């Protein structure tokens, strides 16, 4: 879930990386961590865009 409103394009990029990693066999927690790392490194998103997302549940 997102703690604040994030623009659609940045959300789509993060979620694409999340689902690719999760469906590739990683846990949801690891998939979110890796997706956030990718958008920080490759897309140079500021924390405003990737820090809004938190994992609820398993």
ZIMOGI-V65274 format. One record per helix or strand. SS is the DSSP state (A for helix, B for strand). FROM is the first residue (numbers start at 1). LEN is the number of residues. Records with the same first field share a line. If there is no record, write none. Layout:
BEGIN
SS->FROM-LEN / FROM-LEN
END
This chain:
BEGIN
B->2-1 / 53-1
A->8-16 / 28-14 / 47-4
END
